[in-house]
Amino acid sequence: MAMIAARLLALAAGLACLAALGPYPLGHGWPVWLLYALLPIYFLLLCWRPAVWLFCLPALLPVLDLAPWTGWFFFEEIDLLLLLTVTCGYWRWRTGATRLALAPGARLWLALVSAAALAALLRGVFSVQLPPDALNAWNNYLSPYNSLRLGKAWCWAMLLLPLLLRDAANDGLRRLALPGMLCGLGLVALCALWERAVFPGVFNLSSDYRITAPFSAMHTGGAALDGYLALSLPFAALWLARARSRRPAIAALLLLGLALHAAMATFSRALYAALPVAAITGLACWQLAHGRHARQRWSARRASAGLLLSVGAAALLVLMFQAAGYRGLLAAIVLLLGAFVLATHALPWRLVPASVLCALALQASLAALWPNDPAHGLLKAPYALFLLSSLLLACSLWRQWLPLAIMALSMMACNTAWIGWHWAGPIALRPAALVLLLAALLLLNSRLRPPLWRTGRASLGVAASAAVMLMLAIPVSASYYANERFATTAGDWQGRLRHWRGVLAMMPADWASTVFGMGTGTFPASYFWRNTVGDVPARLAYADEAEAGNRYLRLASPGYRAGYGELLRLLQRVSVRPDTRYALALDVRRHGPMPVLQLKLCQRQLLYAQYCVHAPLRLLPPTPASPQWQPQWQPQWQHYQMTIDSARLGGGSWLLRAPVQLELAAGGQADPAVIDVDNLSLRAPDGEELLANGSFSKANDYWFFSSDHHHLPWHIKNLWLHLHVESGLFGLLSMLGLFVLACANLVRRAAQAGPGADGAAAMLAGLAGFMAIGVFDSLLDVPRIALLFYMLLLCALLRPSISPVPDSERPPR
């Protein structure tokens, strides 16, 4: 019976996948063509090895997001992969193949969470806040079917649970899921690096640009990128800690550096707070797993001394950066790393004075002979001599030539002070002197018995990770935009509290809403109709003219009690060439004299346009021939044609070319107003049409919307309050019980100090960081992030189960 049910489920999933591919908009933009190649390759991989989904889903889930090209965000590309996973996984189901089981009590809590999710899903679908509209049911968050968009994450998790119990056996999580998670983190980090390089610049920390990486769900704000980084960063640290050779350690350190750069570039205060929470939780769990060995290697006094040195080094590096900039900071970090490594050797202290004197003489000679022409750039004397002395230190440590290593470190110290003086003058000499003093104190480690640290994979990994973290965190924390963000923390917190009080005030007082919530995905509609501050957020919809058989776009400008509100922009990516004139045409119908249509081409990834070219569009009065106050007045369509010069849009090399999007939005005064748009066209000089679905005959296909700054109408901004409002006390308490059970199982697994202890520490650290961000954002209103969180919870609930061995497989006596 189980085999028949599995085959029927696989057949239904396969048919659903084929049915979804029919209307799927796969015809505009190069990324959608990747899906044509990816789907059959993934299907063949599943047919070859069904367990390969453990690698592919964590790797592709954060980056396979084509909503800005397709316009579809209710049904996404990851849903196609999940349908294929369910199809192949259940088609090859074998009874008795499960080798893992759930922790005691997990089935009860999973059943409770499933019941609560089902109740909230049904209440959301059958909500009466906005009647179902077949044309706008799948393209805006005010639709009752938004509950299906959010509720699918838990449904997918439950469908994947039997496959997880089967395929995670034989160390499948370590062999497949962990590499998949690391690949996904690497792809997200590369996307973040590309976005920083293309728009504000990698080293431009004064701009208020905040990255979104590949997460299209951030088109209305939210913390999808923050939540993903908090969940996945501990696994990069786990890879670095487990590296057994030089190449994996270097690769892990590079991945950790890229991921930390993405985390720092978010300028998210919640993520900055979540990273220490995750680190402390992971270290505490690691201490629990390796308690006996750790007590043998470390005492409380040495641990306190190490912590004091770390805090002192961070403070001195901050002073060095403020005085000498990036170059002084980099020189100081390299110097301290060299002293850290050299302090693990038994130094010939009697030769130290002679080595230092020789180093000073050699440094003075080279400084006098080296040309210091400003045209040399990085080959100027202080930078070139610092590089030479660093290479000399590395070579001497490799060959164990300790007197020469002391000479090289002394030369590095001289050049560090010289770099600071060369960059900022005498003001940099004081922090440079303090850094040199700290480097000298680090060398005293070799005289301690036992020393604070020794040469080893763990100590070098911790030192390198700390250096990368400080190199990224110090410039970001000292930047203008970061200081501005931290300065407004108190005011933002009060605004968040007011928002939470308003969210609770929107909840009905009946017992059903208290127990089962208002319904999954109903908050945007609740805010639109029942917010307590008198706001009318902007919205867009598609409508049909029954008599003409014409479909058009309707834009409603926002109306806020405090005045101007954030516009809702409709976007489509276009491929333009620089310094080219394009023909722009559209039909507009304006309801009343106040609305203004904004139409422009902009460099934009998802939020925050960086360079825009405005279309020369000025709307005519609605009805020039008749007064507006006459009852028989009816607005009429008006046709506009114009040319727009692309200027520098579309320029640059292929890899660093900023994407260009056509955007339109309805603006007005404090009161909302309405504009209808139809037959939008953008043609190149050769007559090629650059827009897809410009007539809006296919509704939202190829069109995507964005709200750059005003995000409160879309998010509750607290994970547990989100659960309480949308799924009631039943959903809140059941999810809390499941989360506590998962964390307790991870702590128990770490305490057993078995093979999975380090993985349990990483999972617990990821969940702790995720919950820290959940204090300030909803997180579970992004389906792919919610699915990743649920899958991590399910992995935390697994425990080994010994299946009976058939007689045919028993070894002979």
MARLUMSE-604854 format. One record per residue (C-alpha): residue in three letters; x, y, z; residue number from 0. Coordinates in steps of 0.5 Angstrom, whole numbers. Layout:
// residues N
 resn    px    py    pz resi
  ALA     X     Y     Z  NUM
...
// end
This chain:
// residues 813
 resn    px    py    pz resi
  MET     0     0     0    0
  ALA     6     5     2    1
  MET     9     3    -5    2
  ILE     2     5    -9    3
  ALA     1    11    -5    4
  ALA     9    14    -6    5
  ARG     8    12   -14    6
  LEU     1    16   -14    7
  LEU     4    22   -11    8
  ALA    10    22   -15    9
  LEU     5    21   -21   10
  ALA     1    27   -19   11
  ALA     8    31   -18   12
  GLY    10    30   -25   13
  LEU     4    32   -28   14
  ALA     4    38   -24   15
  CYS    11    40   -26   16
  LEU     9    39   -33   17
  ALA     3    43   -33   18
  ALA     6    49   -29   19
  LEU    12    49   -35   20
  GLY     6    51   -40   21
  PRO     4    58   -38   22
  TYR    11    59   -35   23
  PRO    14    65   -38   24
  LEU    21    63   -40   25
  GLY    22    68   -46   26
  HIS    25    74   -44   27
  GLY    32    75   -41   28
  TRP    38    70   -41   29
  PRO    37    67   -34   30
  VAL    31    64   -36   31
  TRP    34    60   -41   32
  LEU    39    57   -36   33
  LEU    32    54   -33   34
  TYR    31    50   -40   35
  ALA    38    47   -39   36
  LEU    38    46   -31   37
  LEU    31    42   -31   38
  PRO    33    36   -35   39
  ILE    40    36   -32   40
  TYR    37    35   -25   41
  PHE    32    30   -27   42
  LEU    37    26   -30   43
  LEU    42    27   -24   44
  LEU    36    25   -20   45
  CYS    34    18   -24   46
  TRP    42    17   -23   47
  ARG    42    18   -16   48
  PRO    36    20   -12   49
  ALA    40    23    -6   50
  VAL    43    28   -10   51
  TRP    37    33    -8   52
  LEU    41    33    -1   53
  PHE    46    37    -5   54
  CYS    42    41   -10   55
  LEU    37    44    -6   56
  PRO    41    47    -1   57
  ALA    46    50    -7   58
  LEU    40    52   -11   59
  LEU    35    54    -7   60
  PRO    38    61    -5   61
  VAL    40    63   -12   62
  LEU    35    60   -17   63
  ASP    31    66   -17   64
  LEU    28    69   -23   65
  ALA    22    73   -21   66
  PRO    25    80   -23   67
  TRP    25    77   -30   68
  THR    19    72   -30   69
  GLY    15    77   -26   70
  TRP    12    70   -22   71
  PHE    13    70   -15   72
  PHE     7    66   -12   73
  PHE    10    60   -16   74
  GLU    18    60   -17   75
  GLU    23    56   -20   76
  ILE    25    53   -14   77
  ASP    18    50   -14   78
  LEU    19    46   -21   79
  LEU    26    43   -17   80
  LEU    22    41   -11   81
  LEU    16    38   -16   82
  LEU    22    34   -20   83
  THR    25    32   -13   84
  VAL    18    29   -10   85
  THR    17    26   -17   86
  CYS    24    22   -17   87
  GLY    24    21   -10   88
  TYR    17    18    -9   89
  TRP    18    14   -15   90
  ARG    24    10   -13   91
  TRP    21     9    -6   92
  ARG    23     2    -3   93
  THR    19     0     3   94
  GLY    24    -1     9   95
  ALA    30     3     6   96
  THR    29     8    12   97
  ARG    36     8    16   98
  LEU    34    14    20   99
  ALA    28    16    25  100
  LEU    26    22    29  101
  ALA    27    24    36  102
  PRO    23    22    41  103
  GLY    17    27    41  104
  ALA    18    30    35  105
  ARG    12    26    31  106
  LEU     7    30    36  107
  TRP    10    37    35  108
  LEU    10    36    28  109
  ALA     3    34    28  110
  LEU     1    40    32  111
  VAL     5    45    27  112
  SER     2    41    21  113
  ALA    -5    42    24  114
  ALA    -4    49    26  115
  ALA    -1    51    19  116
  LEU    -7    48    16  117
  ALA   -12    52    20  118
  ALA    -8    58    18  119
  LEU    -8    56    11  120
  LEU   -15    55    10  121
  ARG   -17    62    14  122
  GLY   -12    65    10  123
  VAL   -15    63     3  124
  PHE   -22    64     5  125
  SER   -21    71     8  126
  VAL   -26    76     6  127
  GLN   -22    82     7  128
  LEU   -21    82    -1  129
  PRO   -25    78    -5  130
  PRO   -22    73   -10  131
  ASP   -20    76   -17  132
  ALA   -18    71   -22  133
  LEU   -14    76   -26  134
  ASN   -10    79   -20  135
  ALA   -10    73   -15  136
  TRP    -3    71   -17  137
  ASN     0    78   -17  138
  ASN     0    82   -11  139
  TYR     0    80    -4  140
  LEU    -7    83    -2  141
  SER   -10    77    -5  142
  PRO   -13    71    -1  143
  TYR    -8    66    -4  144
  ASN    -2    70    -1  145
  SER    -3    64     4  146
  LEU    -2    59    -1  147
  ARG     5    62    -3  148
  LEU     7    62     5  149
  GLY     4    56     7  150
  LYS     7    52     1  151
  ALA    14    52     5  152
  TRP    11    48    11  153
  CYS     8    43     6  154
  TRP    14    42     2  155
  ALA    18    41     8  156
  MET    13    35    10  157
  LEU    14    32     3  158
  LEU    21    32     4  159
  LEU    21    29    11  160
  PRO    21    22     8  161
  LEU    26    23     3  162
  LEU    30    26     8  163
  LEU    30    20    13  164
  ARG    32    15     7  165
  ASP    37    19     4  166
  ALA    41    22    10  167
  ALA    43    15    12  168
  ASN    50    13    11  169
  ASP    52    20    13  170
  GLY    49    23     7  171
  LEU    48    30    11  172
  ARG    56    31    11  173
  ARG    57    28     4  174
  LEU    52    32     1  175
  ALA    48    37     5  176
  LEU    54    40     8  177
  PRO    57    41     1  178
  GLY    51    44    -2  179
  MET    50    49     4  180
  LEU    57    51     2  181
  CYS    56    52    -5  182
  GLY    50    56    -4  183
  LEU    53    60     1  184
  GLY    59    61    -4  185
  LEU    54    63   -10  186
  VAL    50    68    -5  187
  ALA    57    71    -3  188
  LEU    59    72   -10  189
  CYS    53    75   -12  190
  ALA    53    80    -6  191
  LEU    61    82    -9  192
  TRP    58    83   -16  193
  GLU    53    88   -14  194
  ARG    57    92    -9  195
  ALA    62    92   -15  196
  VAL    57    94   -20  197
  PHE    53    99   -16  198
  PRO    56   103   -11  199
  GLY    63   100   -11  200
  VAL    67    95    -7  201
  PHE    70   100    -3  202
  ASN    65   105    -3  203
  LEU    62   105     4  204
  SER    59   112     5  205
  SER    54   110     0  206
  ASP    47   108     3  207
  TYR    46   103    -2  208
  ARG    44    96     1  209
  ILE    45    90    -3  210
  THR    39    84    -4  211
  ALA    44    79    -8  212
  PRO    39    74   -11  213
  PHE    33    75    -6  214
  SER    28    78   -10  215
  ALA    23    77    -4  216
  MET    27    83    -2  217
  HIS    23    88    -7  218
  THR    19    90    -1  219
  GLY    24    90     4  220
  GLY    25    84     9  221
  ALA    31    81    12  222
  ALA    32    75     7  223
  LEU    39    76     6  224
  ASP    40    77    13  225
  GLY    37    71    15  226
  TYR    40    66    10  227
  LEU    47    69    12  228
  ALA    46    68    19  229
  LEU    43    60    18  230
  SER    49    59    13  231
  LEU    55    62    16  232
  PRO    57    57    22  233
  PHE    57    52    16  234
  ALA    63    56    13  235
  ALA    66    56    20  236
  LEU    65    49    21  237
  TRP    69    47    14  238
  LEU    75    51    16  239
  ALA    75    48    23  240
  ARG    75    41    20  241
  ALA    80    42    14  242
  ARG    85    37    15  243
  SER    90    40     9  244
  ARG    92    46     7  245
  ARG    88    47     0  246
  PRO    81    46     4  247
  ALA    83    51     9  248
  ILE    85    56     4  249
  ALA    78    55     0  250
  ALA    74    55     7  251
  LEU    78    61     9  252
  LEU    76    65     2  253
  LEU    69    63     3  254
  LEU    69    65    10  255
  GLY    72    72     8  256
  LEU    67    73     2  257
  ALA    61    71     6  258
  LEU    63    76    12  259
  HIS    64    81     6  260
  ALA    57    80     4  261
  ALA    54    80    12  262
  MET    58    87    13  263
  ALA    56    90     6  264
  THR    48    89     8  265
  PHE    49    94    14  266
  SER    44    91    18  267
  ARG    44    92    25  268
  ALA    40    86    26  269
  LEU    45    81    23  270
  TYR    51    85    26  271
  ALA    48    83    33  272
  ALA    46    76    30  273
  LEU    53    74    28  274
  PRO    56    74    36  275
  VAL    50    71    38  276
  ALA    51    65    33  277
  ALA    59    65    35  278
  ILE    58    65    42  279
  THR    52    59    42  280
  GLY    57    55    37  281
  LEU    63    56    41  282
  ALA    59    54    48  283
  CYS    56    48    44  284
  TRP    63    46    42  285
  GLN    66    47    49  286
  LEU    60    42    51  287
  ALA    62    37    45  288
  HIS    70    37    47  289
  GLY    70    39    54  290
  ARG    75    34    57  291
  HIS    80    36    51  292
  ALA    79    43    52  293
  ARG    80    43    59  294
  GLN    86    40    58  295
  ARG    89    45    53  296
  TRP    86    51    56  297
  SER    85    54    63  298
  ALA    80    59    65  299
  ARG    86    64    66  300
  ARG    89    63    59  301
  ALA    82    64    56  302
  SER    81    70    59  303
  ALA    88    73    57  304
  GLY    87    71    50  305
  LEU    80    74    50  306
  LEU    83    81    53  307
  LEU    89    80    47  308
  SER    83    80    42  309
  VAL    79    86    45  310
  GLY    86    90    45  311
  ALA    88    88    38  312
  ALA    81    90    36  313
  ALA    81    97    39  314
  LEU    88    98    37  315
  LEU    86    96    30  316
  VAL    80   101    30  317
  LEU    85   107    32  318
  MET    90   105    26  319
  PHE    84   105    21  320
  GLN    82   112    23  321
  ALA    89   115    23  322
  ALA    92   111    17  323
  GLY    86   108    13  324
  TYR    86   101     9  325
  ARG    93   101     8  326
  GLY    95   102    15  327
  LEU    90    97    17  328
  LEU    92    92    13  329
  ALA    99    93    15  330
  ALA    98    92    22  331
  ILE    94    86    21  332
  VAL    99    83    17  333
  LEU   104    85    23  334
  LEU   100    82    28  335
  LEU    99    75    24  336
  GLY   106    75    23  337
  ALA   108    76    31  338
  PHE   102    71    32  339
  VAL   105    65    28  340
  LEU   113    67    30  341
  ALA   111    67    38  342
  THR   109    59    37  343
  HIS   116    58    36  344
  ALA   122    57    41  345
  LEU   125    64    40  346
  PRO   133    65    41  347
  TRP   132    70    46  348
  ARG   140    71    46  349
  LEU   140    73    39  350
  VAL   134    78    39  351
  PRO   138    84    40  352
  ALA   143    83    34  353
  SER   137    81    30  354
  VAL   134    87    31  355
  LEU   140    92    30  356
  CYS   141    88    23  357
  ALA   134    89    21  358
  LEU   134    96    23  359
  ALA   141    97    19  360
  LEU   138    93    13  361
  GLN   132    97    13  362
  ALA   135   104    13  363
  SER   140   102     8  364
  LEU   134   100     3  365
  ALA   130   106     5  366
  ALA   135   110     3  367
  LEU   137   107    -4  368
  TRP   129   106    -6  369
  PRO   126   111   -10  370
  ASN   120   114    -7  371
  ASP   117   117   -13  372
  PRO   110   119   -13  373
  ALA   109   116   -20  374
  HIS   111   109   -17  375
  GLY   104   108   -13  376
  LEU   104   101    -9  377
  LEU   112   101   -11  378
  LYS   113   107    -6  379
  ALA   118   105    -1  380
  PRO   114   104     5  381
  TYR   109    99     1  382
  ALA   115    95    -3  383
  LEU   119    94     3  384
  PHE   113    92     7  385
  LEU   112    87     2  386
  LEU   119    84     2  387
  SER   119    84     9  388
  SER   113    80     9  389
  LEU   115    75     4  390
  LEU   122    74     8  391
  LEU   118    73    14  392
  ALA   114    67    11  393
  CYS   120    64     8  394
  SER   124    64    14  395
  LEU   118    61    18  396
  TRP   118    56    13  397
  ARG   125    54    13  398
  GLN   125    55    21  399
  TRP   131    60    20  400
  LEU   128    64    27  401
  PRO   134    69    27  402
  LEU   132    71    20  403
  ALA   125    71    22  404
  ILE   126    76    28  405
  MET   129    81    23  406
  ALA   124    80    18  407
  LEU   119    82    23  408
  SER   123    88    26  409
  MET   123    90    19  410
  MET   115    89    18  411
  ALA   114    93    24  412
  CYS   119    99    22  413
  ASN   115    99    15  414
  THR   108    99    19  415
  ALA   110   105    22  416
  TRP   112   108    16  417
  ILE   106   107    12  418
  GLY   102   110    17  419
  TRP   106   116    17  420
  HIS   106   116    10  421
  TRP    99   116     9  422
  ALA    97   121    15  423
  GLY   103   124    18  424
  PRO   105   124    25  425
  ILE    98   123    27  426
  ALA    99   116    25  427
  LEU   105   115    29  428
  ARG   102   114    36  429
  PRO    97   108    34  430
  ALA   102   105    30  431
  ALA   107   105    36  432
  LEU   101   101    40  433
  VAL   101    96    35  434
  LEU   108    95    35  435
  LEU   108    94    43  436
  LEU   102    89    42  437
  ALA   106    85    37  438
  ALA   112    85    42  439
  LEU   107    83    47  440
  LEU   105    77    43  441
  LEU   112    74    42  442
  LEU   112    73    50  443
  ASN   108    67    48  444
  SER   114    63    47  445
  ARG   116    64    54  446
  LEU   110    62    57  447
  ARG   109    55    60  448
  PRO   105    52    57  449
  PRO   104    58    52  450
  LEU    97    61    50  451
  TRP    97    58    43  452
  ARG   101    53    39  453
  THR   102    52    32  454
  GLY    96    48    29  455
  ARG    91    48    25  456
  ALA    86    50    30  457
  SER    90    56    32  458
  LEU    92    58    25  459
  GLY    84    58    23  460
  VAL    82    62    29  461
  ALA    87    67    28  462
  ALA    86    68    20  463
  SER    78    68    21  464
  ALA    79    74    26  465
  ALA    84    77    21  466
  VAL    79    77    16  467
  MET    73    79    20  468
  LEU    77    85    23  469
  MET    79    87    16  470
  LEU    72    87    14  471
  ALA    68    89    20  472
  ILE    73    95    22  473
  PRO    72    99    15  474
  VAL    65    98    15  475
  SER    63   100    23  476
  ALA    67   106    22  477
  SER    64   108    15  478
  TYR    59   114    15  479
  TYR    53   110    13  480
  ALA    54   105    19  481
  ASN    55   111    24  482
  GLU    48   114    21  483
  ARG    45   107    22  484
  PHE    47   106    29  485
  ALA    46   113    31  486
  THR    38   112    29  487
  THR    38   105    33  488
  ALA    34   108    39  489
  GLY    29   112    34  490
  ASP    28   106    29  491
  TRP    27   101    36  492
  GLN    21   106    38  493
  GLY    18   106    31  494
  ARG    18    98    31  495
  LEU    15    98    38  496
  ARG     9   103    35  497
  HIS     9    98    29  498
  TRP     8    92    33  499
  ARG     3    95    37  500
  GLY    -1    97    31  501
  VAL    -1    90    28  502
  LEU    -4    87    35  503
  ALA    -9    93    34  504
  MET   -11    90    27  505
  MET   -13    83    30  506
  PRO   -20    81    31  507
  ALA   -22    80    38  508
  ASP   -26    74    37  509
  TRP   -23    67    40  510
  ALA   -22    64    33  511
  SER   -17    69    31  512
  THR   -14    69    38  513
  VAL   -13    61    37  514
  PHE   -12    60    30  515
  GLY   -10    67    28  516
  MET   -12    71    22  517
  GLY    -9    67    17  518
  THR    -3    65    13  519
  GLY    -1    71     9  520
  THR    -6    76    11  521
  PHE    -2    81    14  522
  PRO    -1    86     8  523
  ALA    -9    86     6  524
  SER   -10    87    14  525
  TYR    -5    93    14  526
  PHE    -9    96     7  527
  TRP   -16    96    10  528
  ARG   -15    96    18  529
  ASN    -8   100    19  530
  THR    -9   104    25  531
  VAL    -5   110    22  532
  GLY    -9   112    17  533
  ASP    -4   110    11  534
  VAL    -7   108     4  535
  PRO    -1   104     1  536
  ALA     0   104    -6  537
  ARG    -2    98   -10  538
  LEU    -3    96   -18  539
  ALA    -8    91   -21  540
  TYR   -10    89   -28  541
  ALA   -17    90   -31  542
  ASP   -21    88   -37  543
  GLU   -25    93   -41  544
  ALA   -31    88   -42  545
  GLU   -34    92   -48  546
  ALA   -27    93   -52  547
  GLY   -24    86   -50  548
  ASN   -17    90   -47  549
  ARG   -13    89   -41  550
  TYR    -9    94   -38  551
  LEU    -5    96   -32  552
  ARG    -8   100   -26  553
  LEU    -3   104   -22  554
  ALA    -6   107   -15  555
  SER    -1   112   -12  556
  PRO     0   112    -4  557
  GLY    -4   116     1  558
  TYR     0   117     7  559
  ARG    -3   122    13  560
  ALA     4   124    14  561
  GLY     5   127     7  562
  TYR     9   124     1  563
  GLY     9   116     1  564
  GLU    14   111    -2  565
  LEU    12   109    -9  566
  LEU    10   103   -12  567
  ARG    15   102   -18  568
  LEU    13    97   -24  569
  LEU    20    94   -27  570
  GLN    22    90   -33  571
  ARG    29    89   -35  572
  VAL    31    91   -42  573
  SER    38    91   -46  574
  VAL    40    98   -48  575
  ARG    46   101   -51  576
  PRO    49   107   -49  577
  ASP    48   114   -52  578
  THR    42   111   -56  579
  ARG    36   114   -58  580
  TYR    30   110   -57  581
  ALA    22   111   -59  582
  LEU    18   110   -53  583
  ALA    10   110   -53  584
  LEU     4   108   -49  585
  ASP    -3   110   -48  586
  VAL    -5   113   -41  587
  ARG   -12   114   -38  588
  ARG   -12   119   -32  589
  HIS   -17   119   -27  590
  GLY   -17   126   -24  591
  PRO   -12   132   -25  592
  MET    -7   130   -19  593
  PRO    -4   124   -21  594
  VAL     3   124   -24  595
  LEU     6   118   -28  596
  GLN    14   117   -27  597
  LEU    17   114   -33  598
  LYS    24   113   -33  599
  LEU    30   108   -35  600
  CYS    35   106   -29  601
  GLN    41   102   -27  602
  ARG    38    98   -22  603
  GLN    39    91   -19  604
  LEU    32    91   -15  605
  LEU    32    96   -10  606
  TYR    35   103   -10  607
  ALA    36   106   -17  608
  GLN    43   109   -18  609
  TYR    43   113   -25  610
  CYS    36   114   -28  611
  VAL    34   118   -35  612
  HIS    27   121   -34  613
  ALA    22   120   -40  614
  PRO    20   127   -43  615
  LEU    13   125   -41  616
  ARG     8   131   -39  617
  LEU     0   128   -38  618
  LEU    -5   132   -42  619
  PRO   -11   134   -38  620
  PRO   -16   128   -38  621
  THR   -22   132   -42  622
  PRO   -20   138   -45  623
  ALA   -27   139   -48  624
  SER   -31   139   -42  625
  PRO   -31   141   -35  626
  GLN   -29   136   -29  627
  TRP   -35   137   -25  628
  GLN   -40   135   -30  629
  PRO   -43   128   -28  630
  GLN   -42   126   -35  631
  TRP   -35   126   -35  632
  GLN   -31   120   -37  633
  PRO   -24   119   -37  634
  GLN   -21   118   -44  635
  TRP   -15   114   -47  636
  GLN    -9   119   -49  637
  HIS    -3   116   -53  638
  TYR     4   119   -52  639
  GLN    10   118   -57  640
  MET    17   121   -55  641
  THR    24   119   -55  642
  ILE    29   117   -49  643
  ASP    36   118   -50  644
  SER    40   112   -46  645
  ALA    46   116   -44  646
  ARG    51   112   -41  647
  LEU    46   106   -39  648
  GLY    48   100   -42  649
  GLY    55   101   -42  650
  GLY    61    98   -39  651
  SER    64    91   -39  652
  TRP    60    85   -40  653
  LEU    61    82   -33  654
  LEU    61    89   -29  655
  ARG    55    92   -33  656
  ALA    50    95   -29  657
  PRO    43    92   -31  658
  VAL    38    97   -34  659
  GLN    30    97   -32  660
  LEU    24   101   -35  661
  GLU    20   103   -29  662
  LEU    14   106   -28  663
  ALA    10   109   -22  664
  ALA     4   113   -20  665
  GLY     5   119   -16  666
  GLY     1   124   -13  667
  GLN    -1   128    -7  668
  ALA    -3   126     0  669
  ASP    -9   123    -3  670
  PRO    -9   117    -7  671
  ALA   -10   117   -14  672
  VAL   -11   113   -20  673
  ILE    -7   112   -27  674
  ASP    -9   107   -33  675
  VAL    -3   105   -37  676
  ASP    -3   100   -44  677
  ASN     0    99   -50  678
  LEU     7   101   -47  679
  SER    13   100   -52  680
  LEU    20   101   -52  681
  ARG    24   100   -59  682
  ALA    31   101   -61  683
  PRO    33   105   -68  684
  ASP    32    98   -72  685
  GLY    25    97   -70  686
  GLU    27    92   -65  687
  GLU    22    91   -59  688
  LEU    25    91   -52  689
  LEU    19    90   -48  690
  ALA    15    84   -47  691
  ASN     8    84   -45  692
  GLY     8    91   -46  693
  SER     0    91   -47  694
  PHE    -1    87   -41  695
  SER    -5    82   -44  696
  LYS    -1    77   -40  697
  ALA    -2    81   -33  698
  ASN     4    81   -29  699
  ASP     8    76   -34  700
  TYR    15    79   -34  701
  TRP    13    85   -30  702
  PHE    16    86   -23  703
  PHE    14    91   -17  704
  SER    19    94   -12  705
  SER    18    98    -6  706
  ASP    25   101    -4  707
  HIS    24   104     3  708
  HIS    17   104     6  709
  HIS    17    96     8  710
  LEU    12    96    14  711
  PRO     6    95    10  712
  TRP     9    88     8  713
  HIS    12    85    14  714
  ILE    10    85    21  715
  LYS    18    85    23  716
  ASN    18    80    28  717
  LEU    18    72    27  718
  TRP    14    70    33  719
  LEU     9    76    33  720
  HIS     8    74    26  721
  LEU     7    67    28  722
  HIS     2    69    33  723
  VAL    -2    74    28  724
  GLU    -3    69    22  725
  SER    -3    63    26  726
  GLY    -5    64    33  727
  LEU    -3    62    40  728
  PHE    -4    55    37  729
  GLY     1    56    31  730
  LEU     6    60    36  731
  LEU     6    55    42  732
  SER     7    49    37  733
  MET    13    52    33  734
  LEU    16    54    39  735
  GLY    15    47    42  736
  LEU    18    44    36  737
  PHE    24    49    36  738
  VAL    26    48    43  739
  LEU    26    40    42  740
  ALA    30    41    36  741
  CYS    35    45    40  742
  ALA    35    40    46  743
  ASN    36    35    41  744
  LEU    42    39    38  745
  VAL    45    40    45  746
  ARG    44    32    47  747
  ARG    48    30    40  748
  ALA    54    35    42  749
  ALA    54    33    49  750
  GLN    55    26    46  751
  ALA    61    28    43  752
  GLY    60    23    37  753
  PRO    62    24    30  754
  GLY    56    29    29  755
  ALA    58    34    35  756
  ASP    61    39    31  757
  GLY    55    39    26  758
  ALA    50    40    31  759
  ALA    54    46    34  760
  ALA    54    49    27  761
  MET    46    48    26  762
  LEU    45    50    33  763
  ALA    49    57    32  764
  GLY    45    58    25  765
  LEU    39    57    29  766
  ALA    41    62    34  767
  GLY    43    67    29  768
  PHE    37    66    25  769
  MET    32    67    32  770
  ALA    36    73    33  771
  ILE    35    77    27  772
  GLY    27    74    28  773
  VAL    27    79    34  774
  PHE    27    85    28  775
  ASP    24    82    22  776
  SER    19    76    20  777
  LEU    23    72    16  778
  LEU    18    66    15  779
  ASP    14    71    10  780
  VAL    20    69     5  781
  PRO    18    62     3  782
  ARG    25    59     1  783
  ILE    28    62     7  784
  ALA    22    59    11  785
  LEU    24    52     7  786
  LEU    31    52     9  787
  PHE    29    54    16  788
  TYR    24    48    17  789
  MET    29    43    13  790
  LEU    35    45    18  791
  LEU    30    44    24  792
  LEU    28    37    21  793
  CYS    35    35    21  794
  ALA    36    37    28  795
  LEU    31    32    30  796
  LEU    34    26    26  797
  ARG    37    21    30  798
  PRO    41    14    28  799
  SER    36     8    28  800
  ILE    39     1    27  801
  SER    34    -2    22  802
  PRO    34   -10    22  803
  VAL    39   -13    17  804
  PRO    36   -18    13  805
  ASP    38   -26    13  806
  SER    41   -25     6  807
  GLU    46   -20     9  808
  ARG    48   -23    15  809
  PRO    56   -25    15  810
  PRO    57   -32    16  811
  ARG    59   -35    22  812
// end
